[in-house]
Amino acid sequence: MTLDSKIPPGPIEKKWDTHRFNLKLVNPANKRKYHIIVVGTGLAGASAAASLAELGFNVTALCYHESPRRAHSIAAQGGINAPKNYTNDGDSVWRLFYDTVKGGDYRAREANVYRLAQVSGNIIDQCVAQGVPFAREYGGLLDNRSFGGAQVSRTFYARGQTGQQLLLGAYSSLSRQIGEGNIKYYDRREMLDLVVVDGKARGVIVRDLTTGKLERISGHAVVLATGGYGNTFYLSTMAKASNATAIWRAHRKGAYFGNPCFTQIHPTCIPQGGDYQSKLTLMSESLRNDGRIWVPKKKGDTRRPGEIPEDERDYYLERLYPSFGNLVPRDVASRRAKEMCDNGYGVGSTKLAVYLDFEDAIKRLGREKIVEKYGNLFDMYHEITAEDPYKTPMRIYPAVHYTMGGLWVDYNLMSTIPGLYVIGEANFSDHGANRLGASALMQGLADGYFVLPYTIGDYLAGTKFESVTTDAPAFNDTESAVRQQIKKLMSVNGKRTVDEFHRALGKIMWDNVGMGRNKAGLQKAIEAIRQLRDEFWKDVKLVGTDDSLNNELERAARLVDFLELGELMARDALHREESCGGHFREEFQTEEGEAKRNDKQFAYVAAWEFSGTGNEPKLHKEPLEFEYVKPSQRSYK
Ligand SMILES: Cc1cc2nc3c(=O)[nH]c(=O)nc-3n(C[C@H](O)[C@H](O)[C@H](O)COP(=O)(O)OP(=O)(O)OC[C@H]3O[C@@H](n4cnc5c(N)ncnc54)[C@H](O)[C@@H]3O)c2cc1C
């Protein structure tokens, strides 16, 4: 199959408008004849389901949580970007477009990024109309702050709880449509496989997590809005339940996987405290607006931070990157923090931390202002570490946070399986090799509110559908395969717990496919993951039964997918012999230790085709062309 990104022709500013005009429409009276299945009700899924139902389509929405309000999106702290230019500091659609293409280290599609920047302003209007309480400044306008990789303030926020407030907005729209009868909503349902009939996505098999019953749902199109796969690393800032099952099983059914190795490591997380920790906590990037990052100038300094005088501190980001200072993009800030710790300047008991210090900001702005801007984040830090960040600097270290990779989609957000759409963090997205802060919420909501509702209609209007009911052979076969896998998992009856295996996978991934990658390490990781997968199938121990609530079984089934995806991530990282954004191959760096791209050979999206567990996947390439933002060595100096 040749990859067709379906990027519309014409000047970039006109592409989306022209495309929208050219897309086929479904007559309002016919919309109710189409049934769309939306899997996942985080920001991307809830906004899509509500918008599609509002248009008149029949929608089934499902998620594995007991409420859409528990989606991982609720954790988003810092904010959402839009170039409204309320601060009059020179922002524009072009600047957001430029910053995002450059921030992603020239590995994203220009046309998609431009569209994202274009529709982002509408998201803010939509959310304000829903009642999302964005922070306001004295004059009454919505307030803005800065995020990494930008020299303007374009981030809209609701204290440190932006995701929660946006999700409540999307949830209220979703609820309205559930109330209207246009959305059938099922919670505690996990999609375990995609049903493909005559090459088209026509349904899903889900497990009722409370009763263990397998259920079949058929439709004309399926939308996956199932979030990211950072938990392949076991420890990450993602919600514990976030997983790759929906996208991985769709991948096994023919959906190509785009840039699986592009993982974002966030520089400001609370450092790991011990071997039995199961979760890492983010300290929002917004803190870098006012917090200053530093380490002692003396190696192995054991003095308390307050005892280290100003001239014995190295504010290394301000020193190395005077233009952007503490607000360099995440990949850059993370690598520098690691480098400081690797070179012996780390702080705290493990020496795997650097300081994020608010002393100057408190002196300048006053404690009250800091409480107002970041109070909940400071409280969270205090509760977890028992240290008071108003008095002593926070200790922070990079952690896995977001996955730029995901299922490959064309400009219309359709995967390589006709009728299967993928939105939000689950797709390979618009962020290239590194996502800038506050742009995941923007992308998820752009996809759900403003892109998919147009593009899916074109597919429905232009496709001839055979009638498919849930007793079709494809449903029987898919359900039976799912059932067999569950039985197989339950019957291993070994000695090691699911978490033991997951922790082992996480260690392989972090050590070899994490912040620094190299050929030997990646080859080692592939072998180690294969071996771990074999051990898993011989020695995993599950308790309970499969006909009732069984968290252990849920986790085991998700781990099966992580164990396959981890190998693909390592393979992708191995084949990409360059450094770009968050993908840092130690062999390819500039003299100053920055990522060194190889545009000649690698200016493409790597889209992998599944060819059986343990078999070498097939690589397809979507070439990337940069007509408007010319690739150059990224500089934040
Ligand atoms: C701590 C933290 C802070 C962040 N802060 C910001 C920020 O300030 N700004 C920003 O732009 N981004 C931020 N991000 C990133 C952003 O929050 C996420 O990328 C975004 O919310 C993802 O939204 P989503 O709708 O794609 O997926 P999710 O919110 O992960 O939703 C996935 C949904 O899919 C469902 N699901 C998954 N698999 C299945 C299945 N197999 N069957 C059924 N249902 C399934 C889940 O139940 C859930 O409803 C942050 C991320 C973290 C971890």
The ligand as an SDF file (V2000), in Angstrom:
LIG
                    3D

 53 58  0  0  0  0  0  0  0  0999 V2000
    0.4710   15.2440   34.1360 C   0  0  0  0  0  0  0  0  0  0  0  0
    0.1850   15.7370   32.7570 C   0  0  0  0  0  0  0  0  0  0  0  0
   -0.0050   17.0830   32.5070 C   0  0  0  0  0  0  0  0  0  0  0  0
   -0.2630   17.5410   31.2250 C   0  0  0  0  0  0  0  0  0  0  0  0
   -0.4500   18.8730   31.0200 N   0  0  0  0  0  0  0  0  0  0  0  0
   -0.7240   19.3230   29.7780 C   0  0  0  0  0  0  0  0  0  0  0  0
   -0.9380   20.6960   29.5330 C   0  0  0  0  0  0  0  0  0  0  0  0
   -0.8830   21.5220   30.4380 O   0  0  0  0  0  0  0  0  0  0  0  0
   -1.2040   21.0760   28.2750 N   0  0  0  0  0  0  0  0  0  0  0  0
   -1.2800   20.2100   27.2350 C   0  0  0  0  0  0  0  0  0  0  0  0
   -1.5400   20.6220   26.1130 O   0  0  0  0  0  0  0  0  0  0  0  0
   -1.0980   18.8900   27.4470 N   0  0  0  0  0  0  0  0  0  0  0  0
   -0.8210   18.4280   28.6780 C   0  0  0  0  0  0  0  0  0  0  0  0
   -0.6290   17.0860   28.8810 N   0  0  0  0  0  0  0  0  0  0  0  0
   -0.8880   16.1440   27.7870 C   0  0  0  0  0  0  0  0  0  0  0  0
   -2.4030   15.9700   27.6170 C   0  0  0  0  0  0  0  0  0  0  0  0
   -3.0300   15.9560   28.8680 O   0  0  0  0  0  0  0  0  0  0  0  0
   -2.7660   14.6780   26.8970 C   0  0  0  0  0  0  0  0  0  0  0  0
   -1.9750   14.5110   25.7690 O   0  0  0  0  0  0  0  0  0  0  0  0
   -4.2200   14.7170   26.4470 C   0  0  0  0  0  0  0  0  0  0  0  0
   -5.0670   15.0480   27.5150 O   0  0  0  0  0  0  0  0  0  0  0  0
   -4.6300   13.3910   25.8370 C   0  0  0  0  0  0  0  0  0  0  0  0
   -6.0070   13.4410   25.5570 O   0  0  0  0  0  0  0  0  0  0  0  0
   -6.7300   12.2680   24.7670 P   0  0  0  0  0  0  0  0  0  0  0  0
   -8.1740   12.5960   24.7590 O   0  0  0  0  0  0  0  0  0  0  0  0
   -6.0440   12.0390   23.4930 O   0  0  0  0  0  0  0  0  0  0  0  0
   -6.4700   10.9660   25.6560 O   0  0  0  0  0  0  0  0  0  0  0  0
   -6.8830   10.5610   27.2300 P   0  0  0  0  0  0  0  0  0  0  0  0
   -7.2230   11.7800   27.9850 O   0  0  0  0  0  0  0  0  0  0  0  0
   -5.7770    9.7200   27.6380 O   0  0  0  0  0  0  0  0  0  0  0  0
   -8.1850    9.7780   27.0270 O   0  0  0  0  0  0  0  0  0  0  0  0
   -8.1860    8.4420   26.5900 C   0  0  0  0  0  0  0  0  0  0  0  0
   -9.5780    7.8670   26.7450 C   0  0  0  0  0  0  0  0  0  0  0  0
   -9.6100    6.6180   26.1040 O   0  0  0  0  0  0  0  0  0  0  0  0
  -10.1930    5.6390   26.9480 C   0  0  0  0  0  0  0  0  0  0  0  0
   -9.5890    4.3710   26.5250 N   0  0  0  0  0  0  0  0  0  0  0  0
   -8.2850    4.0880   26.3050 C   0  0  0  0  0  0  0  0  0  0  0  0
   -8.1370    2.8390   25.8460 N   0  0  0  0  0  0  0  0  0  0  0  0
   -9.3770    2.3140   25.7680 C   0  0  0  0  0  0  0  0  0  0  0  0
   -9.8830    1.0560   25.3610 C   0  0  0  0  0  0  0  0  0  0  0  0
   -9.0880    0.0890   24.9230 N   0  0  0  0  0  0  0  0  0  0  0  0
  -11.2200    0.8670   25.4370 N   0  0  0  0  0  0  0  0  0  0  0  0
  -12.0490    1.8450   25.8750 C   0  0  0  0  0  0  0  0  0  0  0  0
  -11.6200    3.0630   26.2590 N   0  0  0  0  0  0  0  0  0  0  0  0
  -10.3030    3.2900   26.2080 C   0  0  0  0  0  0  0  0  0  0  0  0
   -9.9140    6.0980   28.3620 C   0  0  0  0  0  0  0  0  0  0  0  0
  -10.8610    5.5680   29.2290 O   0  0  0  0  0  0  0  0  0  0  0  0
  -10.0500    7.6130   28.1650 C   0  0  0  0  0  0  0  0  0  0  0  0
  -11.4150    7.9610   28.2280 O   0  0  0  0  0  0  0  0  0  0  0  0
   -0.3330   16.6180   30.1650 C   0  0  0  0  0  0  0  0  0  0  0  0
   -0.1200   15.2710   30.3950 C   0  0  0  0  0  0  0  0  0  0  0  0
    0.1660   14.8390   31.6690 C   0  0  0  0  0  0  0  0  0  0  0  0
    0.4900   13.4040   31.8870 C   0  0  0  0  0  0  0  0  0  0  0  0
  1  2  1  0
  2  3  1  0
  2 52  2  0
  3  4  2  0
  4  5  1  0
  4 50  1  0
  5  6  2  0
  6  7  1  0
  6 13  1  0
  7  8  2  0
  7  9  1  0
  9 10  1  0
 10 11  2  0
 10 12  1  0
 12 13  2  0
 13 14  1  0
 14 15  1  0
 14 50  1  0
 15 16  1  0
 16 17  1  0
 16 18  1  0
 18 19  1  0
 18 20  1  0
 20 21  1  0
 20 22  1  0
 22 23  1  0
 23 24  1  0
 24 25  2  0
 24 26  1  0
 24 27  1  0
 27 28  1  0
 28 29  2  0
 28 30  1  0
 28 31  1  0
 31 32  1  0
 32 33  1  0
 33 34  1  0
 33 48  1  0
 34 35  1  0
 35 36  1  0
 35 46  1  0
 36 37  1  0
 36 45  1  0
 37 38  2  0
 38 39  1  0
 39 40  1  0
 39 45  2  0
 40 41  1  0
 40 42  2  0
 42 43  1  0
 43 44  2  0
 44 45  1  0
 46 47  1  0
 46 48  1  0
 48 49  1  0
 50 51  2  0
 51 52  1  0
 52 53  1  0
M  END
$$$$
